[in-house]
């Protein structure tokens, strides 16, 4: 196991130790046994002469380090599963099973993840093996794949007794576009950047930055501090915009009209500032490897300060109203509880972990760029219910606002240097990892180059990948009519999961 | 006769005022006052799509439901002007006509075989059943107070400020009837007419499969239901001594205030959690029981 103490990182493929399957799995188990400060970043399989080389990326929040280990899994040779001892591994192993046909002897829940067309298991999206509950008052409710609000497609199968949900199974994959494959096939930097921005539309900055960082370490480029600072502003602004929009959506779902209209209106100045800054309300086209295409000049900084001042006044007023209105709090409190132990077990990340007392936050645990100097303090709530998730959003909006102001002040005292030109070939035989704390949680990009310095594998982990399971746990023993607010309180990405 | 005309006129603008109040309080201009009338006219011109799994029950239900509401309208007087078809104990008939209208809609929802609609029908059935005691206790108390059992006779002797009716009873009765109207019309805090989430819907999910003329009829029924309760509330304020034009102004005024109240309630609060709804509805019954005891004391039937 090789341990590296900073992110983003680039490590030569032959530096990652190759051990036997048993040894690697024992090593991973031992690593994760330490506790909640450790979790899995990603599990990537690369084609190998005998089968697949499975590289596991593990993260330790306390020592701010990342550890890598790898093993060769031979084709047609079933290996023991890590899932029974570490539930958080289930999604990664299912992904490997689906993509490459790696067999696990004791995986308890080996079901398709996203139904890619080139899947090893060419099962149709229509015969997903759902769990079923039978007898007595039990009944089954299937929702989707077409969403009532015509957002993204996903199928939810509820096993209920009366009005209560016993079990929810979430079937995704309708949105699969093979973004990873496109990123591997793309030969120009521009195409890659545009693709990265489109991985999940609401996490444009998060994914664009993670991609830019991965490319920067592969080309050994360093961004100048101004660029890093501007990216912090963009990321925090995206966080604010989505959180405010989601508070509005939560209000809508509990039929609180005032909140739904005014939070919706408050989101507008935030995303309109992106429009002013880079010509796109979601921040597309802003971040490119090595540089930002649009500078945050003095005039725009002034506009931003003004916008934030006006926003803060209204937001504080409305948020205070929301969290003191009995009918709203009554709906939120105690609804959709996910306990601390549960979020730790399933490896939940970001907001979905912090709402239940698990302080998982890349900005603190594995800081990159300007975050290293910012001394980040995470917003943590302990309730684990919808109220806690709403409170995390509210407090993160405030925290992001403060951080943006600090960074704006620092920016006005800095002078720029020329942006580096990024070559289109990369360090050969290298694995690069970058992680960004986007608004949902950690976005991890893993890029692997071949001996010609071309990308041979590009793997993306959107925080939704872990966190969908938190939603399934949240609705257990809750009323089925509370599902919409539980769902909205997580607001997970379909396309980020389906890729 | 005049009551029926008033109900029909109120039904034209009631939902419009509710929606306008909500939009203004939400910082929007909102649709025109008669948008829902246009919607109904549009729906009336359209053909209906009918699921092949449904039977004649599904097709009949909106019509029966509409007729039941229309019949309920004929039982409501306008002040001292008698209703179209008054009879003894028509208060009971009124309650069960509304129940009939709900019952056939529940049947239609179950007829579609959709799990959502079954869920909605189940909820609507329970809340309809729970709200019944509140209605009967209120009007039973008023019947004891006045000694009459038909709306026409009841309201010919009963007004706010008329002898024997304390302000307390009127205020409580108005509150309970307002909440019953909200529940019967599937509004906040029991149901949310604006939601797009099938899993949380009650009334809306039951009519998901209806389209065209049938849907238009359902919309007309729900507007008339509101106007029906609006006129019931107005009747408390129609003093016999006033001239007809003043009575009309009072009746429309009460309905406009009622509509604005509904709009305001829906703007400033969130919806109940589904499990709390039965509790909420039973609270109405207990308020109604309060009216009952006040009446008993007033009529010296209960001596403290």
Interface residues (C-beta under 8 A of the other chain):
Chain A: X139 X140 X141 X142 X143 X148 X149 X163 X251 X253 X254 X255 X256 X257 X258 X260 X261 X262 X265 X325 X327 X328 X330 X331 X335 X479 X480 X481 X482 X483 X484
Chain B: X22 X25 X26 X27 X28 X115 X116 X119 X188 X189 X192 X194 X195 X196 X197 X198 X199 X200 X266 X267 X268 X269 X270 X271 X272 X273 X274 X275 X276
